[in-house]
Amino acid sequence: MTIPGNACPATLDTAQLRELIDSGRAPRLLDVRTPAEFESAHIPGAYNVPLDLLKEHREELRGHLDDDVVLICRSGARAAQAERTLAGVGLPNVKVLTGGMLAWQAAAGPATRGTPRWDLERQVRLAAGTVVLASIVASVFVPGAEWVAGVIGAGLTFAALSNTCALGMLLSKLPYNRNASCDLDTVIDQLGAPTGGRS
């Protein structure tokens, strides 16, 4: 749990989470990645509650999260944002999986796999790189177009310093990253099911 005034969320490493799962004391696992990332691979029993949905509907979700909760994302950054959001509505016993799915998979943790999709970070790199390259090429014909590359560079610098990413948030809203069954009502129905989550 976050200590007041402490910017670092409480964490749980992959070995600790596996021990809890194997002992039958699995916490509620909330995967805050996009539905596309979740479909690619997720921890068995995890619920997909994308970060933007969690932030927008934190009050409604709060009433369905009275258990211990472990937040999961790709590497831990989005899960830390989700932890701050849930701490803001007074949810106790929230932890972040250290290293996220990257660490879980590196530790050979069990995962339910589906159709492989590009993760959000890879999509951001493609979009930013394409815009930078296009603006540099365009600057040969249109004076000043290279400033677009500068704006993208400034945006990426801000994203790194603030540990947020506006481009990532925009890309997460694309149909490729969405799933029609990942809306508030569906998520609440799933959370109301007996503990054990989804496969």
MODELLER restraints for C-alpha pairs under 7 A, 6 or more apart:
rsr = mdl.restraints
at = mdl.atoms
rsr.add(forms.Gaussian(group=physical.xy_distance, feature=features.Distance(at['CA:1:A'], at['CA:9:A']), mean=6.49, stdev=0.5))
rsr.add(forms.Gaussian(group=physical.xy_distance, feature=features.Distance(at['CA:1:A'], at['CA:10:A']), mean=4.99, stdev=0.5))
rsr.add(forms.Gaussian(group=physical.xy_distance, feature=features.Distance(at['CA:1:A'], at['CA:92:A']), mean=6.53, stdev=0.5))
rsr.add(forms.Gaussian(group=physical.xy_distance, feature=features.Distance(at['CA:1:A'], at['CA:93:A']), mean=5.32, stdev=0.5))
rsr.add(forms.Gaussian(group=physical.xy_distance, feature=features.Distance(at['CA:1:A'], at['CA:94:A']), mean=5.47, stdev=0.5))
rsr.add(forms.Gaussian(group=physical.xy_distance, feature=features.Distance(at['CA:1:A'], at['CA:95:A']), mean=6.26, stdev=0.5))
rsr.add(forms.Gaussian(group=physical.xy_distance, feature=features.Distance(at['CA:2:A'], at['CA:8:A']), mean=6.84, stdev=0.5))
rsr.add(forms.Gaussian(group=physical.xy_distance, feature=features.Distance(at['CA:2:A'], at['CA:9:A']), mean=4.98, stdev=0.5))
rsr.add(forms.Gaussian(group=physical.xy_distance, feature=features.Distance(at['CA:2:A'], at['CA:10:A']), mean=5.71, stdev=0.5))
rsr.add(forms.Gaussian(group=physical.xy_distance, feature=features.Distance(at['CA:9:A'], at['CA:80:A']), mean=6.47, stdev=0.5))
rsr.add(forms.Gaussian(group=physical.xy_distance, feature=features.Distance(at['CA:9:A'], at['CA:83:A']), mean=6.83, stdev=0.5))
rsr.add(forms.Gaussian(group=physical.xy_distance, feature=features.Distance(at['CA:9:A'], at['CA:95:A']), mean=6.73, stdev=0.5))
rsr.add(forms.Gaussian(group=physical.xy_distance, feature=features.Distance(at['CA:9:A'], at['CA:96:A']), mean=6.83, stdev=0.5))
rsr.add(forms.Gaussian(group=physical.xy_distance, feature=features.Distance(at['CA:10:A'], at['CA:95:A']), mean=5.00, stdev=0.5))
rsr.add(forms.Gaussian(group=physical.xy_distance, feature=features.Distance(at['CA:10:A'], at['CA:96:A']), mean=6.33, stdev=0.5))
rsr.add(forms.Gaussian(group=physical.xy_distance, feature=features.Distance(at['CA:11:A'], at['CA:95:A']), mean=4.93, stdev=0.5))
rsr.add(forms.Gaussian(group=physical.xy_distance, feature=features.Distance(at['CA:11:A'], at['CA:96:A']), mean=4.63, stdev=0.5))
rsr.add(forms.Gaussian(group=physical.xy_distance, feature=features.Distance(at['CA:11:A'], at['CA:97:A']), mean=5.79, stdev=0.5))
rsr.add(forms.Gaussian(group=physical.xy_distance, feature=features.Distance(at['CA:11:A'], at['CA:98:A']), mean=5.90, stdev=0.5))
rsr.add(forms.Gaussian(group=physical.xy_distance, feature=features.Distance(at['CA:12:A'], at['CA:95:A']), mean=6.29, stdev=0.5))
rsr.add(forms.Gaussian(group=physical.xy_distance, feature=features.Distance(at['CA:12:A'], at['CA:96:A']), mean=6.08, stdev=0.5))
rsr.add(forms.Gaussian(group=physical.xy_distance, feature=features.Distance(at['CA:12:A'], at['CA:97:A']), mean=5.04, stdev=0.5))
rsr.add(forms.Gaussian(group=physical.xy_distance, feature=features.Distance(at['CA:12:A'], at['CA:98:A']), mean=5.87, stdev=0.5))
rsr.add(forms.Gaussian(group=physical.xy_distance, feature=features.Distance(at['CA:13:A'], at['CA:97:A']), mean=5.72, stdev=0.5))
rsr.add(forms.Gaussian(group=physical.xy_distance, feature=features.Distance(at['CA:13:A'], at['CA:98:A']), mean=5.05, stdev=0.5))
rsr.add(forms.Gaussian(group=physical.xy_distance, feature=features.Distance(at['CA:14:A'], at['CA:97:A']), mean=6.91, stdev=0.5))
rsr.add(forms.Gaussian(group=physical.xy_distance, feature=features.Distance(at['CA:14:A'], at['CA:103:A']), mean=6.93, stdev=0.5))
rsr.add(forms.Gaussian(group=physical.xy_distance, feature=features.Distance(at['CA:14:A'], at['CA:104:A']), mean=5.79, stdev=0.5))
rsr.add(forms.Gaussian(group=physical.xy_distance, feature=features.Distance(at['CA:20:A'], at['CA:26:A']), mean=5.12, stdev=0.5))
rsr.add(forms.Gaussian(group=physical.xy_distance, feature=features.Distance(at['CA:27:A'], at['CA:67:A']), mean=6.83, stdev=0.5))
rsr.add(forms.Gaussian(group=physical.xy_distance, feature=features.Distance(at['CA:27:A'], at['CA:68:A']), mean=5.09, stdev=0.5))
rsr.add(forms.Gaussian(group=physical.xy_distance, feature=features.Distance(at['CA:27:A'], at['CA:69:A']), mean=5.48, stdev=0.5))
rsr.add(forms.Gaussian(group=physical.xy_distance, feature=features.Distance(at['CA:27:A'], at['CA:70:A']), mean=6.41, stdev=0.5))
rsr.add(forms.Gaussian(group=physical.xy_distance, feature=features.Distance(at['CA:28:A'], at['CA:67:A']), mean=6.39, stdev=0.5))
rsr.add(forms.Gaussian(group=physical.xy_distance, feature=features.Distance(at['CA:28:A'], at['CA:68:A']), mean=5.96, stdev=0.5))
rsr.add(forms.Gaussian(group=physical.xy_distance, feature=features.Distance(at['CA:28:A'], at['CA:69:A']), mean=4.64, stdev=0.5))
rsr.add(forms.Gaussian(group=physical.xy_distance, feature=features.Distance(at['CA:28:A'], at['CA:70:A']), mean=6.14, stdev=0.5))
rsr.add(forms.Gaussian(group=physical.xy_distance, feature=features.Distance(at['CA:29:A'], at['CA:45:A']), mean=6.98, stdev=0.5))
rsr.add(forms.Gaussian(group=physical.xy_distance, feature=features.Distance(at['CA:29:A'], at['CA:46:A']), mean=4.65, stdev=0.5))
rsr.add(forms.Gaussian(group=physical.xy_distance, feature=features.Distance(at['CA:29:A'], at['CA:47:A']), mean=6.14, stdev=0.5))
rsr.add(forms.Gaussian(group=physical.xy_distance, feature=features.Distance(at['CA:29:A'], at['CA:69:A']), mean=5.92, stdev=0.5))
rsr.add(forms.Gaussian(group=physical.xy_distance, feature=features.Distance(at['CA:29:A'], at['CA:70:A']), mean=5.00, stdev=0.5))
rsr.add(forms.Gaussian(group=physical.xy_distance, feature=features.Distance(at['CA:29:A'], at['CA:71:A']), mean=6.10, stdev=0.5))
rsr.add(forms.Gaussian(group=physical.xy_distance, feature=features.Distance(at['CA:30:A'], at['CA:46:A']), mean=5.68, stdev=0.5))
rsr.add(forms.Gaussian(group=physical.xy_distance, feature=features.Distance(at['CA:30:A'], at['CA:47:A']), mean=5.00, stdev=0.5))
rsr.add(forms.Gaussian(group=physical.xy_distance, feature=features.Distance(at['CA:30:A'], at['CA:48:A']), mean=6.01, stdev=0.5))
rsr.add(forms.Gaussian(group=physical.xy_distance, feature=features.Distance(at['CA:30:A'], at['CA:49:A']), mean=6.18, stdev=0.5))
rsr.add(forms.Gaussian(group=physical.xy_distance, feature=features.Distance(at['CA:30:A'], at['CA:70:A']), mean=6.20, stdev=0.5))
rsr.add(forms.Gaussian(group=physical.xy_distance, feature=features.Distance(at['CA:30:A'], at['CA:71:A']), mean=4.95, stdev=0.5))
rsr.add(forms.Gaussian(group=physical.xy_distance, feature=features.Distance(at['CA:30:A'], at['CA:72:A']), mean=6.05, stdev=0.5))
rsr.add(forms.Gaussian(group=physical.xy_distance, feature=features.Distance(at['CA:31:A'], at['CA:46:A']), mean=6.26, stdev=0.5))
rsr.add(forms.Gaussian(group=physical.xy_distance, feature=features.Distance(at['CA:31:A'], at['CA:47:A']), mean=5.88, stdev=0.5))
rsr.add(forms.Gaussian(group=physical.xy_distance, feature=features.Distance(at['CA:31:A'], at['CA:48:A']), mean=4.87, stdev=0.5))
rsr.add(forms.Gaussian(group=physical.xy_distance, feature=features.Distance(at['CA:31:A'], at['CA:49:A']), mean=5.90, stdev=0.5))
rsr.add(forms.Gaussian(group=physical.xy_distance, feature=features.Distance(at['CA:31:A'], at['CA:71:A']), mean=5.92, stdev=0.5))
rsr.add(forms.Gaussian(group=physical.xy_distance, feature=features.Distance(at['CA:31:A'], at['CA:72:A']), mean=4.56, stdev=0.5))
rsr.add(forms.Gaussian(group=physical.xy_distance, feature=features.Distance(at['CA:31:A'], at['CA:73:A']), mean=5.74, stdev=0.5))
rsr.add(forms.Gaussian(group=physical.xy_distance, feature=features.Distance(at['CA:32:A'], at['CA:48:A']), mean=6.11, stdev=0.5))
rsr.add(forms.Gaussian(group=physical.xy_distance, feature=features.Distance(at['CA:32:A'], at['CA:49:A']), mean=5.03, stdev=0.5))
rsr.add(forms.Gaussian(group=physical.xy_distance, feature=features.Distance(at['CA:32:A'], at['CA:50:A']), mean=4.21, stdev=0.5))
rsr.add(forms.Gaussian(group=physical.xy_distance, feature=features.Distance(at['CA:32:A'], at['CA:51:A']), mean=4.85, stdev=0.5))
rsr.add(forms.Gaussian(group=physical.xy_distance, feature=features.Distance(at['CA:32:A'], at['CA:71:A']), mean=6.95, stdev=0.5))
rsr.add(forms.Gaussian(group=physical.xy_distance, feature=features.Distance(at['CA:32:A'], at['CA:72:A']), mean=6.08, stdev=0.5))
rsr.add(forms.Gaussian(group=physical.xy_distance, feature=features.Distance(at['CA:32:A'], at['CA:73:A']), mean=5.52, stdev=0.5))
rsr.add(forms.Gaussian(group=physical.xy_distance, feature=features.Distance(at['CA:32:A'], at['CA:78:A']), mean=6.94, stdev=0.5))
rsr.add(forms.Gaussian(group=physical.xy_distance, feature=features.Distance(at['CA:32:A'], at['CA:79:A']), mean=6.43, stdev=0.5))
rsr.add(forms.Gaussian(group=physical.xy_distance, feature=features.Distance(at['CA:33:A'], at['CA:50:A']), mean=5.19, stdev=0.5))
rsr.add(forms.Gaussian(group=physical.xy_distance, feature=features.Distance(at['CA:33:A'], at['CA:51:A']), mean=6.52, stdev=0.5))
rsr.add(forms.Gaussian(group=physical.xy_distance, feature=features.Distance(at['CA:33:A'], at['CA:73:A']), mean=5.27, stdev=0.5))
rsr.add(forms.Gaussian(group=physical.xy_distance, feature=features.Distance(at['CA:33:A'], at['CA:74:A']), mean=6.99, stdev=0.5))
rsr.add(forms.Gaussian(group=physical.xy_distance, feature=features.Distance(at['CA:34:A'], at['CA:50:A']), mean=5.31, stdev=0.5))
rsr.add(forms.Gaussian(group=physical.xy_distance, feature=features.Distance(at['CA:34:A'], at['CA:172:A']), mean=6.38, stdev=0.5))
rsr.add(forms.Gaussian(group=physical.xy_distance, feature=features.Distance(at['CA:34:A'], at['CA:177:A']), mean=5.81, stdev=0.5))
rsr.add(forms.Gaussian(group=physical.xy_distance, feature=features.Distance(at['CA:34:A'], at['CA:178:A']), mean=6.71, stdev=0.5))
rsr.add(forms.Gaussian(group=physical.xy_distance, feature=features.Distance(at['CA:35:A'], at['CA:48:A']), mean=6.76, stdev=0.5))
rsr.add(forms.Gaussian(group=physical.xy_distance, feature=features.Distance(at['CA:35:A'], at['CA:50:A']), mean=6.94, stdev=0.5))
rsr.add(forms.Gaussian(group=physical.xy_distance, feature=features.Distance(at['CA:35:A'], at['CA:177:A']), mean=5.99, stdev=0.5))
rsr.add(forms.Gaussian(group=physical.xy_distance, feature=features.Distance(at['CA:35:A'], at['CA:178:A']), mean=5.58, stdev=0.5))
rsr.add(forms.Gaussian(group=physical.xy_distance, feature=features.Distance(at['CA:35:A'], at['CA:179:A']), mean=5.73, stdev=0.5))
rsr.add(forms.Gaussian(group=physical.xy_distance, feature=features.Distance(at['CA:36:A'], at['CA:117:A']), mean=6.15, stdev=0.5))
rsr.add(forms.Gaussian(group=physical.xy_distance, feature=features.Distance(at['CA:36:A'], at['CA:176:A']), mean=6.95, stdev=0.5))
rsr.add(forms.Gaussian(group=physical.xy_distance, feature=features.Distance(at['CA:36:A'], at['CA:177:A']), mean=4.83, stdev=0.5))
rsr.add(forms.Gaussian(group=physical.xy_distance, feature=features.Distance(at['CA:36:A'], at['CA:178:A']), mean=6.41, stdev=0.5))
rsr.add(forms.Gaussian(group=physical.xy_distance, feature=features.Distance(at['CA:37:A'], at['CA:117:A']), mean=6.22, stdev=0.5))
rsr.add(forms.Gaussian(group=physical.xy_distance, feature=features.Distance(at['CA:37:A'], at['CA:119:A']), mean=5.55, stdev=0.5))
rsr.add(forms.Gaussian(group=physical.xy_distance, feature=features.Distance(at['CA:38:A'], at['CA:48:A']), mean=6.67, stdev=0.5))
rsr.add(forms.Gaussian(group=physical.xy_distance, feature=features.Distance(at['CA:39:A'], at['CA:113:A']), mean=6.88, stdev=0.5))
rsr.add(forms.Gaussian(group=physical.xy_distance, feature=features.Distance(at['CA:39:A'], at['CA:114:A']), mean=5.30, stdev=0.5))
rsr.add(forms.Gaussian(group=physical.xy_distance, feature=features.Distance(at['CA:39:A'], at['CA:115:A']), mean=6.41, stdev=0.5))
rsr.add(forms.Gaussian(group=physical.xy_distance, feature=features.Distance(at['CA:40:A'], at['CA:113:A']), mean=5.54, stdev=0.5))
rsr.add(forms.Gaussian(group=physical.xy_distance, feature=features.Distance(at['CA:40:A'], at['CA:114:A']), mean=4.74, stdev=0.5))
rsr.add(forms.Gaussian(group=physical.xy_distance, feature=features.Distance(at['CA:40:A'], at['CA:115:A']), mean=5.18, stdev=0.5))
rsr.add(forms.Gaussian(group=physical.xy_distance, feature=features.Distance(at['CA:40:A'], at['CA:116:A']), mean=4.55, stdev=0.5))
rsr.add(forms.Gaussian(group=physical.xy_distance, feature=features.Distance(at['CA:40:A'], at['CA:117:A']), mean=5.70, stdev=0.5))
rsr.add(forms.Gaussian(group=physical.xy_distance, feature=features.Distance(at['CA:41:A'], at['CA:111:A']), mean=5.98, stdev=0.5))
rsr.add(forms.Gaussian(group=physical.xy_distance, feature=features.Distance(at['CA:41:A'], at['CA:112:A']), mean=5.45, stdev=0.5))
rsr.add(forms.Gaussian(group=physical.xy_distance, feature=features.Distance(at['CA:41:A'], at['CA:113:A']), mean=4.35, stdev=0.5))
rsr.add(forms.Gaussian(group=physical.xy_distance, feature=features.Distance(at['CA:41:A'], at['CA:114:A']), mean=6.15, stdev=0.5))
rsr.add(forms.Gaussian(group=physical.xy_distance, feature=features.Distance(at['CA:42:A'], at['CA:111:A']), mean=5.27, stdev=0.5))
rsr.add(forms.Gaussian(group=physical.xy_distance, feature=features.Distance(at['CA:42:A'], at['CA:112:A']), mean=5.39, stdev=0.5))
rsr.add(forms.Gaussian(group=physical.xy_distance, feature=features.Distance(at['CA:42:A'], at['CA:113:A']), mean=6.73, stdev=0.5))
rsr.add(forms.Gaussian(group=physical.xy_distance, feature=features.Distance(at['CA:43:A'], at['CA:110:A']), mean=6.41, stdev=0.5))
rsr.add(forms.Gaussian(group=physical.xy_distance, feature=features.Distance(at['CA:43:A'], at['CA:111:A']), mean=4.69, stdev=0.5))
rsr.add(forms.Gaussian(group=physical.xy_distance, feature=features.Distance(at['CA:43:A'], at['CA:112:A']), mean=6.13, stdev=0.5))
rsr.add(forms.Gaussian(group=physical.xy_distance, feature=features.Distance(at['CA:44:A'], at['CA:111:A']), mean=5.82, stdev=0.5))
rsr.add(forms.Gaussian(group=physical.xy_distance, feature=features.Distance(at['CA:44:A'], at['CA:112:A']), mean=5.67, stdev=0.5))
rsr.add(forms.Gaussian(group=physical.xy_distance, feature=features.Distance(at['CA:44:A'], at['CA:198:A']), mean=6.55, stdev=0.5))
rsr.add(forms.Gaussian(group=physical.xy_distance, feature=features.Distance(at['CA:44:A'], at['CA:199:A']), mean=4.80, stdev=0.5))
rsr.add(forms.Gaussian(group=physical.xy_distance, feature=features.Distance(at['CA:45:A'], at['CA:196:A']), mean=5.41, stdev=0.5))
rsr.add(forms.Gaussian(group=physical.xy_distance, feature=features.Distance(at['CA:45:A'], at['CA:197:A']), mean=4.02, stdev=0.5))
rsr.add(forms.Gaussian(group=physical.xy_distance, feature=features.Distance(at['CA:45:A'], at['CA:198:A']), mean=4.41, stdev=0.5))
rsr.add(forms.Gaussian(group=physical.xy_distance, feature=features.Distance(at['CA:45:A'], at['CA:199:A']), mean=5.11, stdev=0.5))
rsr.add(forms.Gaussian(group=physical.xy_distance, feature=features.Distance(at['CA:46:A'], at['CA:197:A']), mean=5.55, stdev=0.5))
rsr.add(forms.Gaussian(group=physical.xy_distance, feature=features.Distance(at['CA:46:A'], at['CA:198:A']), mean=5.94, stdev=0.5))
rsr.add(forms.Gaussian(group=physical.xy_distance, feature=features.Distance(at['CA:47:A'], at['CA:197:A']), mean=6.08, stdev=0.5))
rsr.add(forms.Gaussian(group=physical.xy_distance, feature=features.Distance(at['CA:47:A'], at['CA:198:A']), mean=6.38, stdev=0.5))
rsr.add(forms.Gaussian(group=physical.xy_distance, feature=features.Distance(at['CA:49:A'], at['CA:187:A']), mean=6.76, stdev=0.5))
rsr.add(forms.Gaussian(group=physical.xy_distance, feature=features.Distance(at['CA:51:A'], at['CA:78:A']), mean=6.98, stdev=0.5))
rsr.add(forms.Gaussian(group=physical.xy_distance, feature=features.Distance(at['CA:51:A'], at['CA:82:A']), mean=6.38, stdev=0.5))
rsr.add(forms.Gaussian(group=physical.xy_distance, feature=features.Distance(at['CA:55:A'], at['CA:85:A']), mean=6.33, stdev=0.5))
rsr.add(forms.Gaussian(group=physical.xy_distance, feature=features.Distance(at['CA:58:A'], at['CA:86:A']), mean=6.68, stdev=0.5))
rsr.add(forms.Gaussian(group=physical.xy_distance, feature=features.Distance(at['CA:59:A'], at['CA:89:A']), mean=6.70, stdev=0.5))
rsr.add(forms.Gaussian(group=physical.xy_distance, feature=features.Distance(at['CA:61:A'], at['CA:188:A']), mean=6.99, stdev=0.5))
rsr.add(forms.Gaussian(group=physical.xy_distance, feature=features.Distance(at['CA:62:A'], at['CA:91:A']), mean=6.76, stdev=0.5))
rsr.add(forms.Gaussian(group=physical.xy_distance, feature=features.Distance(at['CA:64:A'], at['CA:191:A']), mean=6.42, stdev=0.5))
rsr.add(forms.Gaussian(group=physical.xy_distance, feature=features.Distance(at['CA:64:A'], at['CA:192:A']), mean=6.75, stdev=0.5))
rsr.add(forms.Gaussian(group=physical.xy_distance, feature=features.Distance(at['CA:68:A'], at['CA:93:A']), mean=5.04, stdev=0.5))
rsr.add(forms.Gaussian(group=physical.xy_distance, feature=features.Distance(at['CA:68:A'], at['CA:94:A']), mean=6.22, stdev=0.5))
rsr.add(forms.Gaussian(group=physical.xy_distance, feature=features.Distance(at['CA:69:A'], at['CA:93:A']), mean=6.25, stdev=0.5))
rsr.add(forms.Gaussian(group=physical.xy_distance, feature=features.Distance(at['CA:69:A'], at['CA:94:A']), mean=4.84, stdev=0.5))
rsr.add(forms.Gaussian(group=physical.xy_distance, feature=features.Distance(at['CA:69:A'], at['CA:95:A']), mean=6.26, stdev=0.5))
rsr.add(forms.Gaussian(group=physical.xy_distance, feature=features.Distance(at['CA:70:A'], at['CA:94:A']), mean=5.89, stdev=0.5))
rsr.add(forms.Gaussian(group=physical.xy_distance, feature=features.Distance(at['CA:70:A'], at['CA:95:A']), mean=4.79, stdev=0.5))
rsr.add(forms.Gaussian(group=physical.xy_distance, feature=features.Distance(at['CA:70:A'], at['CA:96:A']), mean=5.49, stdev=0.5))
rsr.add(forms.Gaussian(group=physical.xy_distance, feature=features.Distance(at['CA:70:A'], at['CA:97:A']), mean=6.37, stdev=0.5))
rsr.add(forms.Gaussian(group=physical.xy_distance, feature=features.Distance(at['CA:71:A'], at['CA:79:A']), mean=5.29, stdev=0.5))
rsr.add(forms.Gaussian(group=physical.xy_distance, feature=features.Distance(at['CA:71:A'], at['CA:95:A']), mean=6.17, stdev=0.5))
rsr.add(forms.Gaussian(group=physical.xy_distance, feature=features.Distance(at['CA:71:A'], at['CA:96:A']), mean=4.78, stdev=0.5))
rsr.add(forms.Gaussian(group=physical.xy_distance, feature=features.Distance(at['CA:71:A'], at['CA:97:A']), mean=6.06, stdev=0.5))
rsr.add(forms.Gaussian(group=physical.xy_distance, feature=features.Distance(at['CA:72:A'], at['CA:79:A']), mean=5.47, stdev=0.5))
rsr.add(forms.Gaussian(group=physical.xy_distance, feature=features.Distance(at['CA:72:A'], at['CA:96:A']), mean=6.35, stdev=0.5))
rsr.add(forms.Gaussian(group=physical.xy_distance, feature=features.Distance(at['CA:72:A'], at['CA:97:A']), mean=5.57, stdev=0.5))
rsr.add(forms.Gaussian(group=physical.xy_distance, feature=features.Distance(at['CA:72:A'], at['CA:100:A']), mean=5.36, stdev=0.5))
rsr.add(forms.Gaussian(group=physical.xy_distance, feature=features.Distance(at['CA:72:A'], at['CA:101:A']), mean=6.88, stdev=0.5))
rsr.add(forms.Gaussian(group=physical.xy_distance, feature=features.Distance(at['CA:73:A'], at['CA:79:A']), mean=5.46, stdev=0.5))
rsr.add(forms.Gaussian(group=physical.xy_distance, feature=features.Distance(at['CA:73:A'], at['CA:100:A']), mean=5.11, stdev=0.5))
rsr.add(forms.Gaussian(group=physical.xy_distance, feature=features.Distance(at['CA:73:A'], at['CA:101:A']), mean=6.16, stdev=0.5))
rsr.add(forms.Gaussian(group=physical.xy_distance, feature=features.Distance(at['CA:74:A'], at['CA:100:A']), mean=4.95, stdev=0.5))
rsr.add(forms.Gaussian(group=physical.xy_distance, feature=features.Distance(at['CA:74:A'], at['CA:101:A']), mean=4.92, stdev=0.5))
rsr.add(forms.Gaussian(group=physical.xy_distance, feature=features.Distance(at['CA:74:A'], at['CA:102:A']), mean=5.95, stdev=0.5))
rsr.add(forms.Gaussian(group=physical.xy_distance, feature=features.Distance(at['CA:75:A'], at['CA:99:A']), mean=4.58, stdev=0.5))
rsr.add(forms.Gaussian(group=physical.xy_distance, feature=features.Distance(at['CA:75:A'], at['CA:100:A']), mean=4.27, stdev=0.5))
rsr.add(forms.Gaussian(group=physical.xy_distance, feature=features.Distance(at['CA:75:A'], at['CA:101:A']), mean=6.31, stdev=0.5))
rsr.add(forms.Gaussian(group=physical.xy_distance, feature=features.Distance(at['CA:75:A'], at['CA:102:A']), mean=5.92, stdev=0.5))
rsr.add(forms.Gaussian(group=physical.xy_distance, feature=features.Distance(at['CA:76:A'], at['CA:96:A']), mean=6.83, stdev=0.5))
rsr.add(forms.Gaussian(group=physical.xy_distance, feature=features.Distance(at['CA:76:A'], at['CA:97:A']), mean=6.61, stdev=0.5))
rsr.add(forms.Gaussian(group=physical.xy_distance, feature=features.Distance(at['CA:76:A'], at['CA:98:A']), mean=6.05, stdev=0.5))
rsr.add(forms.Gaussian(group=physical.xy_distance, feature=features.Distance(at['CA:76:A'], at['CA:99:A']), mean=5.26, stdev=0.5))
rsr.add(forms.Gaussian(group=physical.xy_distance, feature=features.Distance(at['CA:76:A'], at['CA:100:A']), mean=4.91, stdev=0.5))
rsr.add(forms.Gaussian(group=physical.xy_distance, feature=features.Distance(at['CA:77:A'], at['CA:163:A']), mean=6.97, stdev=0.5))
rsr.add(forms.Gaussian(group=physical.xy_distance, feature=features.Distance(at['CA:79:A'], at['CA:96:A']), mean=5.96, stdev=0.5))
rsr.add(forms.Gaussian(group=physical.xy_distance, feature=features.Distance(at['CA:80:A'], at['CA:96:A']), mean=6.35, stdev=0.5))
rsr.add(forms.Gaussian(group=physical.xy_distance, feature=features.Distance(at['CA:83:A'], at['CA:94:A']), mean=6.56, stdev=0.5))
rsr.add(forms.Gaussian(group=physical.xy_distance, feature=features.Distance(at['CA:112:A'], at['CA:199:A']), mean=6.71, stdev=0.5))
rsr.add(forms.Gaussian(group=physical.xy_distance, feature=features.Distance(at['CA:120:A'], at['CA:168:A']), mean=6.38, stdev=0.5))
rsr.add(forms.Gaussian(group=physical.xy_distance, feature=features.Distance(at['CA:124:A'], at['CA:167:A']), mean=6.52, stdev=0.5))
rsr.add(forms.Gaussian(group=physical.xy_distance, feature=features.Distance(at['CA:124:A'], at['CA:168:A']), mean=5.88, stdev=0.5))
rsr.add(forms.Gaussian(group=physical.xy_distance, feature=features.Distance(at['CA:128:A'], at['CA:152:A']), mean=6.62, stdev=0.5))
rsr.add(forms.Gaussian(group=physical.xy_distance, feature=features.Distance(at['CA:131:A'], at['CA:149:A']), mean=6.93, stdev=0.5))
rsr.add(forms.Gaussian(group=physical.xy_distance, feature=features.Distance(at['CA:132:A'], at['CA:148:A']), mean=6.97, stdev=0.5))
rsr.add(forms.Gaussian(group=physical.xy_distance, feature=features.Distance(at['CA:132:A'], at['CA:149:A']), mean=4.48, stdev=0.5))
rsr.add(forms.Gaussian(group=physical.xy_distance, feature=features.Distance(at['CA:132:A'], at['CA:152:A']), mean=6.97, stdev=0.5))
rsr.add(forms.Gaussian(group=physical.xy_distance, feature=features.Distance(at['CA:135:A'], at['CA:145:A']), mean=5.39, stdev=0.5))
rsr.add(forms.Gaussian(group=physical.xy_distance, feature=features.Distance(at['CA:135:A'], at['CA:146:A']), mean=5.24, stdev=0.5))
rsr.add(forms.Gaussian(group=physical.xy_distance, feature=features.Distance(at['CA:135:A'], at['CA:148:A']), mean=5.99, stdev=0.5))
rsr.add(forms.Gaussian(group=physical.xy_distance, feature=features.Distance(at['CA:135:A'], at['CA:149:A']), mean=5.98, stdev=0.5))
rsr.add(forms.Gaussian(group=physical.xy_distance, feature=features.Distance(at['CA:136:A'], at['CA:145:A']), mean=6.80, stdev=0.5))
rsr.add(forms.Gaussian(group=physical.xy_distance, feature=features.Distance(at['CA:136:A'], at['CA:146:A']), mean=5.08, stdev=0.5))
rsr.add(forms.Gaussian(group=physical.xy_distance, feature=features.Distance(at['CA:136:A'], at['CA:149:A']), mean=6.98, stdev=0.5))
rsr.add(forms.Gaussian(group=physical.xy_distance, feature=features.Distance(at['CA:138:A'], at['CA:145:A']), mean=6.07, stdev=0.5))
rsr.add(forms.Gaussian(group=physical.xy_distance, feature=features.Distance(at['CA:139:A'], at['CA:145:A']), mean=4.59, stdev=0.5))
rsr.add(forms.Gaussian(group=physical.xy_distance, feature=features.Distance(at['CA:139:A'], at['CA:146:A']), mean=5.37, stdev=0.5))
rsr.add(forms.Gaussian(group=physical.xy_distance, feature=features.Distance(at['CA:159:A'], at['CA:165:A']), mean=4.87, stdev=0.5))
